[in-house]
Amino acid sequence: MISVCIPTYNGSKYLKECLQSVQEQTYTDFEIIVCDDCSTDNTFEIVKNFQEKDSRIKLTVNKNNLGLVGNWNHCIELANGEWIKFVFQDDLMYNTCLQEMIQATNNHTQMVVCEREFLFENNISAEIRRIYNDTPRMYQLVGTSEVTHISAKHLSSLIVNNFPSNFIGEPTSIMFRKPIIKKIGLFSSKIAQLCDLEYCLRIGVLDGFIYLSNKLVNFRVHDSSTTQKNSSEKHFTSFYSDRIIILCLLLFDPDYKVFRRKCTMLELYKLRHNLFYTLYQANLYIKNQNEDKSLLKELLSVKKMYPRIKQLHFQYLLYLLIHILVHTYKKNNLILKDKRHRVTRKVKSKIKGLLVKLKLYNVLKN
């Protein structure tokens, strides 16, 4: 059985469409877990009306507001199915979504990912649209085969070369086995915005996952979504702190030991350099915000969580020297290639000129 989990908070605007898309699934062996995080609109009434006509819907209203990650984890805890399939209150599933995803699994599959379509509301700016449309998609990275198995080794390489882009997809695109939580735990409350990406990475680096290139869900982008609120109201947290935390997890945390074993030395170097650069940019951002004390405190608390960041500071000059040498080598290599290309062009030009002169000489001779 699949547990379709819908965490809600003041979601009345789009919730009816979301619930209808779940009810219309061609695959029927599922339950619907709705966790309402103390909404102040008519979310409760909407779900109640659906529940009266559909016994598969199980509604829980939290006693206290648990927040985004807390509500996601509460959904998982209440789920009875073998599989967990999240759907956000403002997103939609195509009617064959569950069927196609479950059919792609086997006894060893721990996670399935399908492709998604972005639904942009009319008031979304061109800049936000560009950011979403420029995000790398899995089919661009691994091809358009209908069903593809992404190995843990392949995923490790994709992480290094595409971080922090969410190339896997939002939770509405994901389905995973519930028993995996005994091994890796729940969503991390330390991460505000990129908690879904980190969780998918935590699952995927162990056994890989199945990817379906078919677009089976719609992810709605609107100005009142949590993603947009975090981007505007918690810019430093979502843009810097989250990235630093995930990079530290990838580089130091025991949960990612298998990931590090699958990486080459060069790939681990890239991650460390990424961490150096993100820390530098975070400090620069704080400086431009007139040394905002709240931001300084946040950055210090992140560093306190991962003391090994200090050790990396001592390695900075070494990594900087390596970076300069690699950059210089690449630059010189390009210059040499350019020189060879120019010499080749000159030689070809001279040969062409000689052939023209030879033809002209033959014409004059005759």
Buried (B, 14 or more C-beta within 10 A) or exposed (E): EBBBBBBBBBBBBBBBBBBEBBBEBEBEEBBBBBBBBBBEBEBBEBBEEBBEEEEBBBBBBBEEEBBBBBBBBBBBEBBEBBBBBBBBBBBBBBBBBBBBBBEBBEEEBBBBBBBBEBBBBEEBEEEBEEEBEEBBBBBEBBEEEEEBBBEBBBBBBBBBEBBBBBBBBBBBBBBBBBEBBEEBEBBBBBBBBBBBBBBBBBBBBBBBBBBBBBBBBBBBBBEEBBBBEBBEEBBBBBBBBBBBBBBBBBBBBEBBEEBBEBBEEEBBBBBBBBBBEBBEBBBEBBEEBEEBEEBBEBBEEBBEEBEEBEEBEEEBEEBEEBBEEEEEEEEEEEEEEEEEEEEEEEEEEEEEEEEEEEEEEEEEEE
